[in-house]
């Protein structure tokens, strides 16, 4: 009898003991002030905790102390962390399909349309999913920056101004346009833009205007030219290793699928808001903001019209993509689809954008099969 009572008492204690919350470790190499971190990850951690009632937590490592920018794919695959942001152009041979599609960015005019189209395409296109399967990762969330522009140490307004300038460019497509106007493309991570401009290793950096504020580029680049070079979206905002994703319960995978679409929309909008704020505040920091001369703008539009498609196919073939022309066309069709879906929604109606995003993409994901 005593033994039975002891067994019952031990069982009651075990049942009463709280179950430890599950934790996902994540790394994003932007500073805490950057929207990709603040809105994309720190706010996601809060959403996940709230939706799960504290049963699932996201521990976010910010900056480059844990992983340098170029290691946010390998760090995921090696199990250093379970979730990352990754800039796809840093590892083109690992992400051939992604880099092929990202070549089209120079032609895309709308960041929110781009973000939602990328999520739709990467979650559903068979070639994109095959790429993620090869890598052993599960794609979960997209991003797209505001339009990339020129931020320079001297005024760059005309074709004569840009010739010979050393310009940090985000992709091979941008580098090809740079060379076509007689400038010199430089391939360095965006985390090195400030030091490159400060030390004179760069004359200009091509990135979104929000980095004038978020990374204090207005301290070293006093001339901004509003030449729209498209958004940047290569890689992903959110992806997990397949083992980490598969270890989650269906309920916890559902928490992630519920939380991520809002963060994708909010992050994109936050970047656009901060970019607009930075441009408005730039004169107070001694920065001149100018429109490009017609000849400089025309050089870009002619490049997109005459060179982009062929170079996209060339990029895909060089990286080993089986049919890059078909891949690019499918993405263009998805982009057009989202132009139509968002056509009548005000750009600042984030609730409506989230609703249509969820209904057309995330509500269709089956957490018991996706990524498993």
C-alpha positions in Angstrom: 0.0 0.0 0.0 2.8 2.3 0.9 4.5 1.6 -2.5 1.2 2.3 -4.3 0.8 5.7 -2.5 4.4 6.6 -3.3 3.8 5.8 -7.0 0.7 7.8 -7.1 2.4 10.8 -5.4 5.3 10.7 -7.9 2.9 10.5 -10.8 1.0 13.5 -9.6 4.2 15.5 -9.2 5.2 14.6 -12.8 1.9 15.7 -14.2 2.0 19.0 -12.3 5.5 19.9 -13.4 5.5 22.5 -16.2 6.6 21.5 -19.7 9.7 23.4 -20.8 8.9 25.9 -23.6 10.4 25.0 -27.0 13.0 27.5 -28.3 14.2 28.4 -31.8 17.6 30.1 -32.1 17.8 32.7 -34.9 20.5 35.0 -36.3 20.1 38.1 -38.3 23.2 40.2 -38.9 21.6 43.6 -39.1 21.7 46.0 -36.1 18.7 46.2 -33.8 17.6 49.4 -35.4 17.3 47.9 -38.9 13.7 47.0 -40.0 14.8 43.5 -41.1 15.8 42.9 -37.5 13.4 45.1 -35.5 10.3 44.3 -37.5 11.4 41.0 -39.1 12.9 39.2 -36.1 12.5 41.0 -32.7 8.8 41.6 -33.3 8.4 38.0 -34.6 9.8 36.7 -31.3 7.1 38.7 -29.5 4.4 37.4 -31.9 5.5 33.8 -31.5 5.5 34.0 -27.8 2.1 35.6 -27.7 0.4 33.2 -30.2 1.9 30.2 -28.5 1.1 31.3 -25.0 4.8 31.1 -24.2 5.1 27.5 -25.3 7.4 28.5 -28.3 10.1 31.1 -28.1 12.4 32.7 -30.6 15.9 33.7 -29.3 17.4 36.2 -31.7 21.1 36.9 -32.1 21.7 40.3 -33.7 24.7 41.7 -35.5 27.7 39.7 -36.6 29.1 38.3 -33.3 27.6 34.9 -33.8 27.7 34.6 -37.6 29.2 36.9 -40.3 26.9 37.9 -43.1 28.1 35.4 -45.6 27.7 32.5 -43.2 24.0 32.7 -42.6 23.4 29.8 -44.9 26.2 27.6 -43.7 25.4 28.4 -40.1 21.9 27.2 -40.7 23.0 24.0 -42.4 25.7 23.3 -39.7 23.2 23.7 -36.9 24.8 26.7 -35.3 21.4 28.3 -35.4 18.0 27.0 -36.4 16.7 30.1 -38.3 18.3 32.9 -40.3 18.0 35.8 -42.6 20.3 35.3 -45.6 21.3 37.5 -48.6 21.2 35.1 -51.5 23.7 36.9 -53.7 26.5 36.1 -51.1 26.3 32.4 -52.0 25.2 32.2 -55.7 26.5 28.7 -56.3 24.4 27.3 -53.4 21.3 29.3 -54.6 21.3 29.1 -58.4 17.5 29.4 -58.8 17.2 32.2 -56.3 20.0 34.2 -57.9 18.5 33.7 -61.4 15.1 35.1 -60.2 16.9 37.9 -58.2 18.5 39.1 -61.5 15.1 40.5 -62.4 15.0 42.8 -59.4 16.5 45.7 -61.3 13.3 45.9 -63.3 10.7 45.7 -60.5 9.0 49.0 -59.4 7.1 48.0 -56.3 8.6 46.6 -53.1 5.4 45.2 -51.5 4.3 43.5 -54.7 7.8 42.0 -54.9 7.8 40.8 -51.4 4.4 39.0 -51.7 5.3 37.6 -55.2 8.6 36.2 -53.9 6.9 34.4 -50.9 4.2 33.0 -53.2 6.8 31.8 -55.8 9.3 30.4 -53.4 6.7 28.5 -51.4 5.0 27.0 -54.4 7.3 26.8 -57.5 8.7 23.3 -57.9 12.1 24.4 -58.9 12.4 26.7 -55.9 11.3 24.0 -53.5 13.8 21.6 -55.1 16.5 24.1 -54.4 15.6 24.4 -50.7 15.3 20.6 -50.4 18.9 20.3 -51.8 20.1 22.8 -49.1 18.3 21.0 -46.3 16.4 24.2 -45.3 12.7 25.2 -45.2 11.8 28.6 -46.7 9.2 30.5 -44.6 9.3 34.2 -45.3 10.3 36.7 -47.9 11.4 40.3 -48.0 12.1 43.1 -50.4 13.9 46.3 -49.8 12.8 49.7 -51.0 14.2 50.8 -54.3 18.0 50.8 -54.3 19.6 54.2 -55.1 23.0 55.8 -55.3 24.6 57.1 -52.2 27.9 58.7 -53.0 30.8 60.8 -51.6 30.5 63.2 -54.6 27.6 64.2 -56.8 26.7 61.6 -59.4 23.9 62.9 -61.6 25.1 62.5 -65.2 26.9 59.8 -67.3 30.0 61.8 -67.1 29.7 61.9 -63.2 29.4 58.1 -62.9 32.3 57.1 -65.2 35.2 55.6 -63.3 33.3 55.6 -59.9 33.9 52.6 -57.7 30.4 51.5 -56.7 29.3 48.8 -54.3 26.7 46.8 -56.2 24.4 44.1 -54.8 24.3 41.6 -57.8 25.9 40.6 -61.1 23.0 42.2 -63.0 23.7 45.6 -61.3 27.4 45.1 -61.9 26.7 44.6 -65.6 24.8 47.9 -65.8 27.6 49.6 -63.8 30.2 48.4 -66.4 27.9 49.5 -69.2 28.1 53.1 -68.0 31.9 53.0 -67.5 31.9 52.6 -63.7 33.6 50.0 -61.6 31.4 47.5 -59.7 32.7 46.4 -56.2 31.3 43.3 -54.6 31.3 43.7 -50.8 28.7 43.0 -48.1 26.4 45.8 -47.2 27.9 45.7 -43.7 31.1 47.1 -45.3 29.5 50.1 -47.1 30.2 52.6 -44.3 33.9 51.7 -43.9 34.4 51.5 -47.7 33.0 55.0 -48.2 34.8 56.4 -45.2 38.2 55.1 -46.4 37.7 56.0 -50.0 37.6 52.4 -51.2 34.1 53.1 -52.5 32.8 56.3 -54.3 29.2 55.2 -54.1 27.1 52.5 -52.4 23.9 51.1 -54.0 21.4 50.3 -51.3 18.1 51.4 -50.1 17.7 54.9 -48.6 16.8 53.6 -45.1 20.4 52.6 -44.7 21.3 56.3 -44.6 19.6 56.3 -41.3 19.8 52.7 -40.0 23.5 52.5 -40.8 24.4 56.2 -40.6 25.6 56.3 -44.3 24.7 59.9 -44.4 27.8 60.6 -42.3 30.0 59.4 -45.2 27.9 59.7 -48.3 26.8 63.3 -48.7 25.2 63.0 -52.2 22.2 60.8 -53.0 20.8 60.2 -56.5 17.3 58.9 -56.8 18.1 56.5 -59.7 15.8 53.5 -59.0 17.8 50.3 -59.4 15.0 48.0 -58.1 14.5 46.3 -54.7 16.7 43.6 -53.3 15.1 40.3 -52.3 17.6 37.5 -52.9 17.7 34.7 -50.3 15.1 34.9 -47.5 13.9 36.8 -44.5 12.9 33.6 -42.6 14.1 30.1 -43.2 14.8 27.2 -40.8 16.9 24.1 -41.1 14.7 21.1 -42.1 15.7 19.2 -39.0 14.6 22.1 -36.7 11.4 22.6 -38.6 10.6 18.9 -38.5 11.3 18.7 -34.8 8.5 21.3 -34.2 5.0 19.9 -33.4 2.2 20.6 -35.9 0.9 23.2 -33.4 4.3 25.0 -33.3 4.7 24.9 -37.0 1.2 26.4 -37.2 2.3 29.2 -34.8 5.2 30.1 -37.2 2.9 30.0 -40.3 0.4 32.2 -38.5 3.0 34.8 -37.3 5.3 35.1 -40.3 3.0 36.7 -43.0 2.3 39.7 -40.7 6.0 40.2 -40.1 6.8 40.0 -43.9 4.3 42.7 -44.6 5.2 44.9 -41.6 9.0 44.6 -42.4 8.5 45.6 -46.0 6.4 48.6 -45.0 8.8 49.6 -42.2 11.7 49.6 -44.6 9.7 51.9 -47.0 8.7 54.2 -44.2 12.3 54.5 -42.9 13.6 55.1 -46.4 11.1 57.9 -46.8 12.1 59.3 -43.4 15.7 59.1 -44.3 15.3 61.0 -47.5 13.3 63.7 -45.8 15.9 64.0 -43.0 18.9 63.8 -45.3 19.3 67.6 -45.9 19.6 68.0 -42.1 22.6 65.8 -42.2 24.2 67.8 -45.0 23.1 65.4 -47.8 22.0 66.6 -51.2 19.2 64.6 -52.8 18.9 64.9 -56.6 17.1 63.2 -59.5 19.4 61.6 -62.1 19.9 63.4 -65.4 17.8 62.1 -68.2 20.7 60.4 -69.9 21.6 58.5 -66.8 18.1 57.3 -66.2 17.8 56.4 -69.9 20.9 54.2 -69.6 19.2 52.1 -67.0 15.9 51.8 -68.7 17.6 50.8 -72.0 19.7 48.3 -70.2 16.6 46.7 -68.6 14.9 46.6 -72.0 17.7 45.3 -74.1 20.0 43.3 -71.8 18.2 42.1 -68.7 16.4 39.0 -70.0 19.5 37.7 -71.8 21.7 38.3 -68.8 19.2 36.5 -66.6 19.3 33.4 -68.7 23.1 33.7 -68.9 23.2 33.9 -65.1 21.0 30.8 -64.7 23.0 28.8 -67.2 26.3 29.7 -65.6 24.9 28.6 -62.2 23.5 25.3 -63.6 19.8 26.1 -63.7 18.1 23.7 -66.2 15.7 26.2 -67.8 16.4 29.7 -66.6 14.1 31.4 -69.2 11.1 29.4 -68.0 11.9 30.0 -64.3 12.2 33.8 -64.9 8.9 33.8 -66.9 7.1 32.0 -64.1 8.3 34.6 -61.6 7.3 37.4 -63.9 3.8 35.9 -64.1 3.6 35.6 -60.3 4.7 39.2 -60.0 1.9 40.3 -62.4 -0.6 38.2 -60.4 0.3 40.2 -57.3 0.2 43.5 -59.1 -3.4 42.6 -59.9 -4.2 41.4 -56.3 -2.9 44.6 -54.8 -4.1 47.0 -57.4 -7.1 48.3 -55.5 -5.6 48.1 -52.0 -4.2 51.4 -50.5 -0.5 51.0 -50.0 -0.8 51.8 -46.3 -3.7 49.4 -45.6 -1.6 46.8 -44.0 -4.5 44.8 -42.6 -6.0 44.3 -46.0 -2.6 43.4 -47.5 -2.0 40.8 -44.7 -5.5 39.3 -45.3 -5.0 38.9 -49.0 -1.5 37.6 -48.5 -2.6 35.0 -45.9 -5.6 33.9 -48.0 -3.6 33.4 -51.2 -0.4 31.9 -49.7 -0.1 30.9 -46.1 -3.6 29.6 -45.4 -2.9 27.1 -48.2 0.1 25.6 -46.5 -0.4 22.3 -44.8 1.9 22.2 -41.7 1.6 18.4 -41.5 3.3 18.1 -44.9 5.1 21.3 -45.9 8.9 21.0 -45.4 8.6 17.4 -44.1 
